[in-house]
Amino acid sequence: MFTGDDTRPYKFGEFGLLAVSMHPSTGNWSDFLFTVSDWLIERPENTDQILKFQPVPKQKDDDWTDNLPEAIDWLIKGRRKKIAGRSGES
């Protein structure tokens, strides 16, 4: 039964890191990119919630890494920032 309720109303603080499978881009199931969840873009209509579709690069950059220990280090250091780009941009 479809209720129309949002199925992914994730809030900031519910998890520390986001892992994204890069398989659709690389064809390799072991390829992932990681970032700090607090760096993600918020929903315009509710800034306590994480935007459902985030801009993810095809390879590591200053906001996303393919190295889990590096992502954990970013999280521990507690740097405050937002990832570059906006949903829908290249």
PyMOL Python script that loads the backbone (N, CA, C, O; Angstrom):
from pymol import cmd

cmd.read_pdbstr("""\
ATOM      1  N   MET A   1       0.838  -1.176   0.000  1.00  0.00           N
ATOM      2  CA  MET A   1       0.000   0.000   0.000  1.00  0.00           C
ATOM      3  C   MET A   1       0.887   1.246   0.000  1.00  0.00           C
ATOM      4  O   MET A   1       1.753   1.390   0.863  1.00  0.00           O
ATOM      5  N   PHE A   2       0.683   2.118  -0.933  1.00  0.00           N
ATOM      6  CA  PHE A   2       1.450   3.362  -1.035  1.00  0.00           C
ATOM      7  C   PHE A   2       0.836   4.414  -0.129  1.00  0.00           C
ATOM      8  O   PHE A   2      -0.343   4.747  -0.251  1.00  0.00           O
ATOM      9  N   THR A   3       1.654   4.936   0.787  1.00  0.00           N
ATOM     10  CA  THR A   3       1.141   5.935   1.731  1.00  0.00           C
ATOM     11  C   THR A   3       1.542   7.348   1.357  1.00  0.00           C
ATOM     12  O   THR A   3       0.962   8.313   1.854  1.00  0.00           O
ATOM     13  N   GLY A   4       2.551   7.477   0.467  1.00  0.00           N
ATOM     14  CA  GLY A   4       3.039   8.798   0.113  1.00  0.00           C
ATOM     15  C   GLY A   4       4.058   9.337   1.098  1.00  0.00           C
ATOM     16  O   GLY A   4       4.588  10.433   0.913  1.00  0.00           O
ATOM     17  N   ASP A   5       4.338   8.562   2.156  1.00  0.00           N
ATOM     18  CA  ASP A   5       5.324   8.985   3.142  1.00  0.00           C
ATOM     19  C   ASP A   5       6.731   8.899   2.559  1.00  0.00           C
ATOM     20  O   ASP A   5       7.022   8.038   1.729  1.00  0.00           O
ATOM     21  N   ASP A   6       7.590   9.797   3.006  1.00  0.00           N
ATOM     22  CA  ASP A   6       8.984   9.792   2.585  1.00  0.00           C
ATOM     23  C   ASP A   6       9.658   8.544   3.142  1.00  0.00           C
ATOM     24  O   ASP A   6       9.540   8.247   4.331  1.00  0.00           O
ATOM     25  N   THR A   7      10.361   7.818   2.287  1.00  0.00           N
ATOM     26  CA  THR A   7      11.015   6.581   2.718  1.00  0.00           C
ATOM     27  C   THR A   7      12.439   6.798   3.206  1.00  0.00           C
ATOM     28  O   THR A   7      13.036   5.888   3.780  1.00  0.00           O
ATOM     29  N   ARG A   8      12.998   7.995   2.989  1.00  0.00           N
ATOM     30  CA  ARG A   8      14.373   8.254   3.416  1.00  0.00           C
ATOM     31  C   ARG A   8      14.510   9.618   4.089  1.00  0.00           C
ATOM     32  O   ARG A   8      15.239  10.473   3.588  1.00  0.00           O
ATOM     33  N   PRO A   9      13.837   9.835   5.193  1.00  0.00           N
ATOM     34  CA  PRO A   9      13.977  11.129   5.877  1.00  0.00           C
ATOM     35  C   PRO A   9      15.161  11.123   6.851  1.00  0.00           C
ATOM     36  O   PRO A   9      14.993  11.370   8.046  1.00  0.00           O
ATOM     37  N   TYR A  10      16.366  10.836   6.326  1.00  0.00           N
ATOM     38  CA  TYR A  10      17.543  10.759   7.193  1.00  0.00           C
ATOM     39  C   TYR A  10      17.892  12.129   7.748  1.00  0.00           C
ATOM     40  O   TYR A  10      17.876  13.131   7.033  1.00  0.00           O
ATOM     41  N   LYS A  11      18.206  12.152   9.037  1.00  0.00           N
ATOM     42  CA  LYS A  11      18.559  13.398   9.709  1.00  0.00           C
ATOM     43  C   LYS A  11      20.057  13.444   9.963  1.00  0.00           C
ATOM     44  O   LYS A  11      20.708  12.411  10.120  1.00  0.00           O
ATOM     45  N   PHE A  12      20.590  14.654  10.000  1.00  0.00           N
ATOM     46  CA  PHE A  12      21.987  14.818  10.372  1.00  0.00           C
ATOM     47  C   PHE A  12      22.177  14.278  11.784  1.00  0.00           C
ATOM     48  O   PHE A  12      21.333  14.493  12.654  1.00  0.00           O
ATOM     49  N   GLY A  13      23.278  13.580  12.009  1.00  0.00           N
ATOM     50  CA  GLY A  13      23.576  13.009  13.314  1.00  0.00           C
ATOM     51  C   GLY A  13      23.153  11.557  13.471  1.00  0.00           C
ATOM     52  O   GLY A  13      23.507  10.922  14.464  1.00  0.00           O
ATOM     53  N   GLU A  14      22.399  11.014  12.509  1.00  0.00           N
ATOM     54  CA  GLU A  14      21.965   9.617  12.605  1.00  0.00           C
ATOM     55  C   GLU A  14      23.074   8.643  12.236  1.00  0.00           C
ATOM     56  O   GLU A  14      23.035   7.483  12.647  1.00  0.00           O
ATOM     57  N   PHE A  15      24.054   9.087  11.474  1.00  0.00           N
ATOM     58  CA  PHE A  15      25.219   8.262  11.141  1.00  0.00           C
ATOM     59  C   PHE A  15      26.399   9.180  10.859  1.00  0.00           C
ATOM     60  O   PHE A  15      26.213  10.349  10.521  1.00  0.00           O
ATOM     61  N   GLY A  16      27.615   8.652  11.000  1.00  0.00           N
ATOM     62  CA  GLY A  16      28.821   9.472  10.865  1.00  0.00           C
ATOM     63  C   GLY A  16      29.374   9.567   9.465  1.00  0.00           C
ATOM     64  O   GLY A  16      29.835  10.629   9.048  1.00  0.00           O
ATOM     65  N   LEU A  17      29.333   8.465   8.729  1.00  0.00           N
ATOM     66  CA  LEU A  17      29.892   8.425   7.378  1.00  0.00           C
ATOM     67  C   LEU A  17      28.855   7.891   6.402  1.00  0.00           C
ATOM     68  O   LEU A  17      27.957   7.135   6.772  1.00  0.00           O
ATOM     69  N   LEU A  18      29.002   8.304   5.142  1.00  0.00           N
ATOM     70  CA  LEU A  18      28.187   7.759   4.061  1.00  0.00           C
ATOM     71  C   LEU A  18      29.115   7.031   3.103  1.00  0.00           C
ATOM     72  O   LEU A  18      30.126   7.584   2.671  1.00  0.00           O
ATOM     73  N   ALA A  19      28.774   5.794   2.772  1.00  0.00           N
ATOM     74  CA  ALA A  19      29.503   5.012   1.775  1.00  0.00           C
ATOM     75  C   ALA A  19      28.607   4.865   0.551  1.00  0.00           C
ATOM     76  O   ALA A  19      27.443   4.481   0.666  1.00  0.00           O
ATOM     77  N   VAL A  20      29.156   5.172  -0.620  1.00  0.00           N
ATOM     78  CA  VAL A  20      28.407   5.080  -1.869  1.00  0.00           C
ATOM     79  C   VAL A  20      29.075   4.042  -2.760  1.00  0.00           C
ATOM     80  O   VAL A  20      30.268   4.139  -3.047  1.00  0.00           O
ATOM     81  N   SER A  21      28.307   3.051  -3.195  1.00  0.00           N
ATOM     82  CA  SER A  21      28.835   2.063  -4.132  1.00  0.00           C
ATOM     83  C   SER A  21      29.036   2.726  -5.490  1.00  0.00           C
ATOM     84  O   SER A  21      28.131   3.365  -6.026  1.00  0.00           O
ATOM     85  N   MET A  22      30.233   2.561  -6.034  1.00  0.00           N
ATOM     86  CA  MET A  22      30.540   3.137  -7.342  1.00  0.00           C
ATOM     87  C   MET A  22      30.350   2.123  -8.465  1.00  0.00           C
ATOM     88  O   MET A  22      30.700   2.393  -9.614  1.00  0.00           O
ATOM     89  N   HIS A  23      29.795   0.951  -8.134  1.00  0.00           N
ATOM     90  CA  HIS A  23      29.596  -0.097  -9.134  1.00  0.00           C
ATOM     91  C   HIS A  23      28.884   0.387 -10.401  1.00  0.00           C
ATOM     92  O   HIS A  23      29.302   0.015 -11.498  1.00  0.00           O
ATOM     93  N   PRO A  24      27.828   1.201 -10.295  1.00  0.00           N
ATOM     94  CA  PRO A  24      27.174   1.651 -11.529  1.00  0.00           C
ATOM     95  C   PRO A  24      28.110   2.411 -12.472  1.00  0.00           C
ATOM     96  O   PRO A  24      27.916   2.388 -13.688  1.00  0.00           O
ATOM     97  N   SER A  25      29.122   3.083 -11.920  1.00  0.00           N
ATOM     98  CA  SER A  25      30.064   3.846 -12.749  1.00  0.00           C
ATOM     99  C   SER A  25      31.277   3.035 -13.174  1.00  0.00           C
ATOM    100  O   SER A  25      31.807   3.227 -14.268  1.00  0.00           O
ATOM    101  N   THR A  26      31.724   2.114 -12.293  1.00  0.00           N
ATOM    102  CA  THR A  26      32.987   1.413 -12.549  1.00  0.00           C
ATOM    103  C   THR A  26      32.816  -0.039 -12.959  1.00  0.00           C
ATOM    104  O   THR A  26      33.726  -0.629 -13.542  1.00  0.00           O
ATOM    105  N   GLY A  27      31.658  -0.624 -12.661  1.00  0.00           N
ATOM    106  CA  GLY A  27      31.456  -2.041 -12.928  1.00  0.00           C
ATOM    107  C   GLY A  27      32.126  -2.938 -11.900  1.00  0.00           C
ATOM    108  O   GLY A  27      32.132  -4.160 -12.053  1.00  0.00           O
ATOM    109  N   ASN A  28      32.693  -2.342 -10.850  1.00  0.00           N
ATOM    110  CA  ASN A  28      33.410  -3.097  -9.825  1.00  0.00           C
ATOM    111  C   ASN A  28      32.672  -2.960  -8.496  1.00  0.00           C
ATOM    112  O   ASN A  28      32.521  -1.855  -7.974  1.00  0.00           O
ATOM    113  N   TRP A  29      32.215  -4.082  -7.954  1.00  0.00           N
ATOM    114  CA  TRP A  29      31.449  -4.069  -6.709  1.00  0.00           C
ATOM    115  C   TRP A  29      32.278  -3.670  -5.502  1.00  0.00           C
ATOM    116  O   TRP A  29      31.713  -3.364  -4.452  1.00  0.00           O
ATOM    117  N   SER A  30      33.604  -3.662  -5.617  1.00  0.00           N
ATOM    118  CA  SER A  30      34.440  -3.298  -4.464  1.00  0.00           C
ATOM    119  C   SER A  30      34.807  -1.816  -4.444  1.00  0.00           C
ATOM    120  O   SER A  30      35.525  -1.379  -3.544  1.00  0.00           O
ATOM    121  N   ASP A  31      34.335  -1.038  -5.408  1.00  0.00           N
ATOM    122  CA  ASP A  31      34.634   0.401  -5.455  1.00  0.00           C
ATOM    123  C   ASP A  31      33.587   1.201  -4.673  1.00  0.00           C
ATOM    124  O   ASP A  31      32.390   1.133  -4.951  1.00  0.00           O
ATOM    125  N   PHE A  32      34.076   1.959  -3.686  1.00  0.00           N
ATOM    126  CA  PHE A  32      33.216   2.814  -2.869  1.00  0.00           C
ATOM    127  C   PHE A  32      33.861   4.176  -2.704  1.00  0.00           C
ATOM    128  O   PHE A  32      35.084   4.305  -2.766  1.00  0.00           O
ATOM    129  N   LEU A  33      33.034   5.194  -2.493  1.00  0.00           N
ATOM    130  CA  LEU A  33      33.500   6.500  -2.053  1.00  0.00           C
ATOM    131  C   LEU A  33      32.834   6.785  -0.711  1.00  0.00           C
ATOM    132  O   LEU A  33      31.697   6.382  -0.467  1.00  0.00           O
ATOM    133  N   PHE A  34      33.567   7.490   0.157  1.00  0.00           N
ATOM    134  CA  PHE A  34      33.106   7.786   1.510  1.00  0.00           C
ATOM    135  C   PHE A  34      33.192   9.281   1.772  1.00  0.00           C
ATOM    136  O   PHE A  34      34.083   9.962   1.264  1.00  0.00           O
ATOM    137  N   THR A  35      32.255   9.784   2.570  1.00  0.00           N
ATOM    138  CA  THR A  35      32.330  11.164   3.039  1.00  0.00           C
ATOM    139  C   THR A  35      31.707  11.253   4.428  1.00  0.00           C
ATOM    140  O   THR A  35      31.045  10.323   4.887  1.00  0.00           O
ATOM    141  N   VAL A  36      31.924  12.368   5.077  1.00  0.00           N
ATOM    142  CA  VAL A  36      31.362  12.630   6.402  1.00  0.00           C
ATOM    143  C   VAL A  36      29.904  13.056   6.217  1.00  0.00           C
ATOM    144  O   VAL A  36      29.610  13.939   5.411  1.00  0.00           O
ATOM    145  N   SER A  37      29.006  12.437   6.954  1.00  0.00           N
ATOM    146  CA  SER A  37      27.579  12.726   6.741  1.00  0.00           C
ATOM    147  C   SER A  37      27.215  14.177   7.045  1.00  0.00           C
ATOM    148  O   SER A  37      26.323  14.730   6.402  1.00  0.00           O
ATOM    149  N   ASP A  38      27.882  14.800   8.003  1.00  0.00           N
ATOM    150  CA  ASP A  38      27.577  16.205   8.303  1.00  0.00           C
ATOM    151  C   ASP A  38      27.984  17.148   7.178  1.00  0.00           C
ATOM    152  O   ASP A  38      27.555  18.302   7.158  1.00  0.00           O
ATOM    153  N   TRP A  39      28.805  16.678   6.241  1.00  0.00           N
ATOM    154  CA  TRP A  39      29.215  17.497   5.094  1.00  0.00           C
ATOM    155  C   TRP A  39      28.172  17.480   3.984  1.00  0.00           C
ATOM    156  O   TRP A  39      28.249  18.286   3.057  1.00  0.00           O
ATOM    157  N   LEU A  40      27.202  16.577   4.063  1.00  0.00           N
ATOM    158  CA  LEU A  40      26.210  16.439   2.999  1.00  0.00           C
ATOM    159  C   LEU A  40      25.299  17.662   2.939  1.00  0.00           C
ATOM    160  O   LEU A  40      25.191  18.425   3.899  1.00  0.00           O
ATOM    161  N   ILE A  41      24.658  17.828   1.809  1.00  0.00           N
ATOM    162  CA  ILE A  41      23.768  18.964   1.571  1.00  0.00           C
ATOM    163  C   ILE A  41      22.414  18.683   2.226  1.00  0.00           C
ATOM    164  O   ILE A  41      21.890  17.572   2.154  1.00  0.00           O
ATOM    165  N   GLU A  42      21.870  19.703   2.857  1.00  0.00           N
ATOM    166  CA  GLU A  42      20.585  19.551   3.534  1.00  0.00           C
ATOM    167  C   GLU A  42      19.431  19.771   2.559  1.00  0.00           C
ATOM    168  O   GLU A  42      19.594  20.352   1.486  1.00  0.00           O
ATOM    169  N   ARG A  43      18.266  19.289   2.967  1.00  0.00           N
ATOM    170  CA  ARG A  43      17.048  19.515   2.186  1.00  0.00           C
ATOM    171  C   ARG A  43      16.625  20.967   2.346  1.00  0.00           C
ATOM    172  O   ARG A  43      16.591  21.475   3.467  1.00  0.00           O
ATOM    173  N   PRO A  44      16.303  21.643   1.254  1.00  0.00           N
ATOM    174  CA  PRO A  44      15.870  23.041   1.356  1.00  0.00           C
ATOM    175  C   PRO A  44      14.618  23.211   2.218  1.00  0.00           C
ATOM    176  O   PRO A  44      14.485  24.205   2.931  1.00  0.00           O
ATOM    177  N   GLU A  45      13.707  22.249   2.153  1.00  0.00           N
ATOM    178  CA  GLU A  45      12.447  22.363   2.891  1.00  0.00           C
ATOM    179  C   GLU A  45      12.566  21.929   4.354  1.00  0.00           C
ATOM    180  O   GLU A  45      11.659  22.172   5.150  1.00  0.00           O
ATOM    181  N   ASN A  46      13.685  21.286   4.709  1.00  0.00           N
ATOM    182  CA  ASN A  46      13.900  20.853   6.097  1.00  0.00           C
ATOM    183  C   ASN A  46      15.399  20.673   6.312  1.00  0.00           C
ATOM    184  O   ASN A  46      15.945  19.611   6.014  1.00  0.00           O
ATOM    185  N   THR A  47      16.054  21.688   6.821  1.00  0.00           N
ATOM    186  CA  THR A  47      17.518  21.680   6.935  1.00  0.00           C
ATOM    187  C   THR A  47      18.042  20.718   8.000  1.00  0.00           C
ATOM    188  O   THR A  47      19.255  20.556   8.129  1.00  0.00           O
ATOM    189  N   ASP A  48      17.158  20.078   8.762  1.00  0.00           N
ATOM    190  CA  ASP A  48      17.576  19.029   9.699  1.00  0.00           C
ATOM    191  C   ASP A  48      17.765  17.693   8.987  1.00  0.00           C
ATOM    192  O   ASP A  48      18.363  16.768   9.538  1.00  0.00           O
ATOM    193  N   GLN A  49      17.248  17.596   7.753  1.00  0.00           N
ATOM    194  CA  GLN A  49      17.311  16.344   7.001  1.00  0.00           C
ATOM    195  C   GLN A  49      18.308  16.441   5.851  1.00  0.00           C
ATOM    196  O   GLN A  49      18.550  17.512   5.295  1.00  0.00           O
ATOM    197  N   ILE A  50      18.878  15.281   5.515  1.00  0.00           N
ATOM    198  CA  ILE A  50      19.863  15.177   4.438  1.00  0.00           C
ATOM    199  C   ILE A  50      19.137  15.099   3.098  1.00  0.00           C
ATOM    200  O   ILE A  50      18.173  14.348   2.947  1.00  0.00           O
ATOM    201  N   LEU A  51      19.609  15.883   2.128  1.00  0.00           N
ATOM    202  CA  LEU A  51      19.056  15.839   0.775  1.00  0.00           C
ATOM    203  C   LEU A  51      19.179  14.416   0.228  1.00  0.00           C
ATOM    204  O   LEU A  51      20.230  13.788   0.358  1.00  0.00           O
ATOM    205  N   LYS A  52      18.122  13.918  -0.374  1.00  0.00           N
ATOM    206  CA  LYS A  52      18.070  12.530  -0.834  1.00  0.00           C
ATOM    207  C   LYS A  52      19.119  12.226  -1.897  1.00  0.00           C
ATOM    208  O   LYS A  52      19.757  11.175  -1.835  1.00  0.00           O
ATOM    209  N   PHE A  53      19.313  13.103  -2.857  1.00  0.00           N
ATOM    210  CA  PHE A  53      20.272  12.873  -3.937  1.00  0.00           C
ATOM    211  C   PHE A  53      21.432  13.849  -3.793  1.00  0.00           C
ATOM    212  O   PHE A  53      21.258  15.059  -3.936  1.00  0.00           O
ATOM    213  N   GLN A  54      22.613  13.314  -3.510  1.00  0.00           N
ATOM    214  CA  GLN A  54      23.817  14.111  -3.298  1.00  0.00           C
ATOM    215  C   GLN A  54      24.711  14.041  -4.532  1.00  0.00           C
ATOM    216  O   GLN A  54      24.734  13.019  -5.217  1.00  0.00           O
ATOM    217  N   PRO A  55      25.447  15.113  -4.826  1.00  0.00           N
ATOM    218  CA  PRO A  55      26.403  15.056  -5.931  1.00  0.00           C
ATOM    219  C   PRO A  55      27.609  14.211  -5.519  1.00  0.00           C
ATOM    220  O   PRO A  55      28.285  14.519  -4.537  1.00  0.00           O
ATOM    221  N   VAL A  56      27.870  13.154  -6.270  1.00  0.00           N
ATOM    222  CA  VAL A  56      28.990  12.250  -5.984  1.00  0.00           C
ATOM    223  C   VAL A  56      29.907  12.246  -7.205  1.00  0.00           C
ATOM    224  O   VAL A  56      29.448  11.983  -8.317  1.00  0.00           O
ATOM    225  N   PRO A  57      31.202  12.533  -7.014  1.00  0.00           N
ATOM    226  CA  PRO A  57      32.121  12.536  -8.151  1.00  0.00           C
ATOM    227  C   PRO A  57      32.419  11.111  -8.621  1.00  0.00           C
ATOM    228  O   PRO A  57      32.123  10.147  -7.914  1.00  0.00           O
ATOM    229  N   LYS A  58      32.997  10.981  -9.795  1.00  0.00           N
ATOM    230  CA  LYS A  58      33.359   9.659 -10.305  1.00  0.00           C
ATOM    231  C   LYS A  58      34.626   9.122  -9.658  1.00  0.00           C
ATOM    232  O   LYS A  58      34.894   7.922  -9.708  1.00  0.00           O
ATOM    233  N   GLN A  59      35.408  10.015  -9.046  1.00  0.00           N
ATOM    234  CA  GLN A  59      36.628   9.594  -8.354  1.00  0.00           C
ATOM    235  C   GLN A  59      36.841  10.482  -7.144  1.00  0.00           C
ATOM    236  O   GLN A  59      36.167  11.501  -6.990  1.00  0.00           O
ATOM    237  N   LYS A  60      37.782  10.099  -6.278  1.00  0.00           N
ATOM    238  CA  LYS A  60      38.001  10.834  -5.031  1.00  0.00           C
ATOM    239  C   LYS A  60      38.353  12.287  -5.296  1.00  0.00           C
ATOM    240  O   LYS A  60      38.946  12.626  -6.320  1.00  0.00           O
ATOM    241  N   ASP A  61      37.975  13.141  -4.348  1.00  0.00           N
ATOM    242  CA  ASP A  61      38.303  14.563  -4.412  1.00  0.00           C
ATOM    243  C   ASP A  61      38.456  15.078  -2.978  1.00  0.00           C
ATOM    244  O   ASP A  61      38.691  14.283  -2.068  1.00  0.00           O
ATOM    245  N   ASP A  62      38.330  16.367  -2.761  1.00  0.00           N
ATOM    246  CA  ASP A  62      38.507  16.930  -1.419  1.00  0.00           C
ATOM    247  C   ASP A  62      37.352  16.604  -0.470  1.00  0.00           C
ATOM    248  O   ASP A  62      37.488  16.768   0.742  1.00  0.00           O
ATOM    249  N   ASP A  63      36.227  16.146  -1.003  1.00  0.00           N
ATOM    250  CA  ASP A  63      35.042  15.862  -0.195  1.00  0.00           C
ATOM    251  C   ASP A  63      34.737  14.372  -0.073  1.00  0.00           C
ATOM    252  O   ASP A  63      34.071  13.948   0.872  1.00  0.00           O
ATOM    253  N   TRP A  64      35.213  13.591  -1.009  1.00  0.00           N
ATOM    254  CA  TRP A  64      34.946  12.153  -1.067  1.00  0.00           C
ATOM    255  C   TRP A  64      36.275  11.414  -1.206  1.00  0.00           C
ATOM    256  O   TRP A  64      37.158  11.851  -1.944  1.00  0.00           O
ATOM    257  N   THR A  65      36.413  10.293  -0.496  1.00  0.00           N
ATOM    258  CA  THR A  65      37.624   9.489  -0.585  1.00  0.00           C
ATOM    259  C   THR A  65      37.264   8.032  -0.845  1.00  0.00           C
ATOM    260  O   THR A  65      36.178   7.573  -0.492  1.00  0.00           O
ATOM    261  N   ASP A  66      38.192   7.315  -1.468  1.00  0.00           N
ATOM    262  CA  ASP A  66      38.006   5.879  -1.667  1.00  0.00           C
ATOM    263  C   ASP A  66      38.713   5.080  -0.567  1.00  0.00           C
ATOM    264  O   ASP A  66      38.832   3.859  -0.659  1.00  0.00           O
ATOM    265  N   ASN A  67      39.176   5.775   0.467  1.00  0.00           N
ATOM    266  CA  ASN A  67      39.959   5.182   1.545  1.00  0.00           C
ATOM    267  C   ASN A  67      39.188   5.331   2.860  1.00  0.00           C
ATOM    268  O   ASN A  67      39.097   6.429   3.408  1.00  0.00           O
ATOM    269  N   LEU A  68      38.634   4.227   3.363  1.00  0.00           N
ATOM    270  CA  LEU A  68      37.824   4.290   4.584  1.00  0.00           C
ATOM    271  C   LEU A  68      38.589   4.863   5.778  1.00  0.00           C
ATOM    272  O   LEU A  68      38.030   5.698   6.488  1.00  0.00           O
ATOM    273  N   PRO A  69      39.847   4.458   6.041  1.00  0.00           N
ATOM    274  CA  PRO A  69      40.572   5.076   7.163  1.00  0.00           C
ATOM    275  C   PRO A  69      40.707   6.598   7.026  1.00  0.00           C
ATOM    276  O   PRO A  69      40.675   7.312   8.028  1.00  0.00           O
ATOM    277  N   GLU A  70      40.857   7.092   5.801  1.00  0.00           N
ATOM    278  CA  GLU A  70      40.923   8.538   5.598  1.00  0.00           C
ATOM    279  C   GLU A  70      39.587   9.191   5.966  1.00  0.00           C
ATOM    280  O   GLU A  70      39.563  10.245   6.602  1.00  0.00           O
ATOM    281  N   ALA A  71      38.481   8.567   5.567  1.00  0.00           N
ATOM    282  CA  ALA A  71      37.157   9.104   5.906  1.00  0.00           C
ATOM    283  C   ALA A  71      36.942   9.105   7.419  1.00  0.00           C
ATOM    284  O   ALA A  71      36.378  10.052   7.967  1.00  0.00           O
ATOM    285  N   ILE A  72      37.387   8.059   8.083  1.00  0.00           N
ATOM    286  CA  ILE A  72      37.272   8.004   9.544  1.00  0.00           C
ATOM    287  C   ILE A  72      38.096   9.121  10.169  1.00  0.00           C
ATOM    288  O   ILE A  72      37.659   9.749  11.134  1.00  0.00           O
ATOM    289  N   ASP A  73      39.279   9.374   9.629  1.00  0.00           N
ATOM    290  CA  ASP A  73      40.122  10.473  10.114  1.00  0.00           C
ATOM    291  C   ASP A  73      39.417  11.815   9.938  1.00  0.00           C
ATOM    292  O   ASP A  73      39.446  12.653  10.838  1.00  0.00           O
ATOM    293  N   TRP A  74      38.779  12.023   8.776  1.00  0.00           N
ATOM    294  CA  TRP A  74      38.015  13.259   8.547  1.00  0.00           C
ATOM    295  C   TRP A  74      36.941  13.411   9.620  1.00  0.00           C
ATOM    296  O   TRP A  74      36.751  14.497  10.168  1.00  0.00           O
ATOM    297  N   LEU A  75      36.241  12.314   9.914  1.00  0.00           N
ATOM    298  CA  LEU A  75      35.164  12.345  10.906  1.00  0.00           C
ATOM    299  C   LEU A  75      35.708  12.693  12.292  1.00  0.00           C
ATOM    300  O   LEU A  75      35.147  13.537  12.991  1.00  0.00           O
ATOM    301  N   ILE A  76      36.792  12.044  12.680  1.00  0.00           N
ATOM    302  CA  ILE A  76      37.384  12.271  14.006  1.00  0.00           C
ATOM    303  C   ILE A  76      37.867  13.709  14.160  1.00  0.00           C
ATOM    304  O   ILE A  76      37.730  14.301  15.231  1.00  0.00           O
ATOM    305  N   LYS A  77      38.432  14.271  13.092  1.00  0.00           N
ATOM    306  CA  LYS A  77      38.945  15.646  13.160  1.00  0.00           C
ATOM    307  C   LYS A  77      37.827  16.673  13.310  1.00  0.00           C
ATOM    308  O   LYS A  77      38.074  17.787  13.772  1.00  0.00           O
ATOM    309  N   GLY A  78      36.607  16.319  12.928  1.00  0.00           N
ATOM    310  CA  GLY A  78      35.454  17.187  13.155  1.00  0.00           C
ATOM    311  C   GLY A  78      35.410  18.456  12.318  1.00  0.00           C
ATOM    312  O   GLY A  78      34.787  19.438  12.722  1.00  0.00           O
ATOM    313  N   ARG A  79      36.057  18.454  11.164  1.00  0.00           N
ATOM    314  CA  ARG A  79      36.026  19.636  10.294  1.00  0.00           C
ATOM    315  C   ARG A  79      34.596  19.931   9.858  1.00  0.00           C
ATOM    316  O   ARG A  79      33.842  19.026   9.502  1.00  0.00           O
ATOM    317  N   ARG A  80      34.234  21.211   9.892  1.00  0.00           N
ATOM    318  CA  ARG A  80      32.896  21.623   9.471  1.00  0.00           C
ATOM    319  C   ARG A  80      32.978  22.196   8.064  1.00  0.00           C
ATOM    320  O   ARG A  80      33.734  23.133   7.808  1.00  0.00           O
ATOM    321  N   LYS A  81      32.201  21.630   7.163  1.00  0.00           N
ATOM    322  CA  LYS A  81      32.148  22.079   5.772  1.00  0.00           C
ATOM    323  C   LYS A  81      30.957  21.423   5.100  1.00  0.00           C
ATOM    324  O   LYS A  81      30.254  20.620   5.713  1.00  0.00           O
ATOM    325  N   LYS A  82      30.734  21.761   3.856  1.00  0.00           N
ATOM    326  CA  LYS A  82      29.724  21.105   3.027  1.00  0.00           C
ATOM    327  C   LYS A  82      30.405  20.636   1.752  1.00  0.00           C
ATOM    328  O   LYS A  82      31.350  21.264   1.275  1.00  0.00           O
ATOM    329  N   ILE A  83      29.918  19.523   1.203  1.00  0.00           N
ATOM    330  CA  ILE A  83      30.492  19.026  -0.037  1.00  0.00           C
ATOM    331  C   ILE A  83      30.230  20.027  -1.158  1.00  0.00           C
ATOM    332  O   ILE A  83      29.263  20.788  -1.120  1.00  0.00           O
ATOM    333  N   ALA A  84      31.107  20.010  -2.150  1.00  0.00           N
ATOM    334  CA  ALA A  84      30.980  20.923  -3.290  1.00  0.00           C
ATOM    335  C   ALA A  84      29.835  20.476  -4.193  1.00  0.00           C
ATOM    336  O   ALA A  84      29.487  19.297  -4.241  1.00  0.00           O
ATOM    337  N   GLY A  85      29.265  21.429  -4.897  1.00  0.00           N
ATOM    338  CA  GLY A  85      28.232  21.114  -5.873  1.00  0.00           C
ATOM    339  C   GLY A  85      26.844  21.105  -5.275  1.00  0.00           C
ATOM    340  O   GLY A  85      26.658  21.259  -4.068  1.00  0.00           O
ATOM    341  N   ARG A  86      25.907  20.927  -6.122  1.00  0.00           N
ATOM    342  CA  ARG A  86      24.500  20.823  -5.750  1.00  0.00           C
ATOM    343  C   ARG A  86      23.921  19.634  -6.485  1.00  0.00           C
ATOM    344  O   ARG A  86      24.414  19.259  -7.548  1.00  0.00           O
ATOM    345  N   SER A  87      22.896  19.048  -5.939  1.00  0.00           N
ATOM    346  CA  SER A  87      22.244  17.920  -6.583  1.00  0.00           C
ATOM    347  C   SER A  87      21.808  18.317  -7.989  1.00  0.00           C
ATOM    348  O   SER A  87      21.209  19.371  -8.200  1.00  0.00           O
ATOM    349  N   GLY A  88      22.127  17.442  -8.948  1.00  0.00           N
ATOM    350  CA  GLY A  88      21.763  17.711 -10.330  1.00  0.00           C
ATOM    351  C   GLY A  88      22.865  18.363 -11.133  1.00  0.00           C
ATOM    352  O   GLY A  88      22.787  18.404 -12.361  1.00  0.00           O
ATOM    353  N   GLU A  89      23.906  18.882 -10.464  1.00  0.00           N
ATOM    354  CA  GLU A  89      25.033  19.459 -11.195  1.00  0.00           C
ATOM    355  C   GLU A  89      26.000  18.362 -11.568  1.00  0.00           C
ATOM    356  O   GLU A  89      25.952  17.268 -11.005  1.00  0.00           O
ATOM    357  N   SER A  90      26.875  18.641 -12.509  1.00  0.00           N
ATOM    358  CA  SER A  90      27.851  17.643 -12.938  1.00  0.00           C
ATOM    359  C   SER A  90      28.998  17.524 -11.976  1.00  0.00           C
ATOM    360  O   SER A  90      29.907  16.724 -12.195  1.00  0.00           O
TER     361      SER A  90
END
""", "prot")
cmd.dss("prot")
cmd.show_as("cartoon", "prot")
cmd.util.cbc("prot")
cmd.orient("prot")
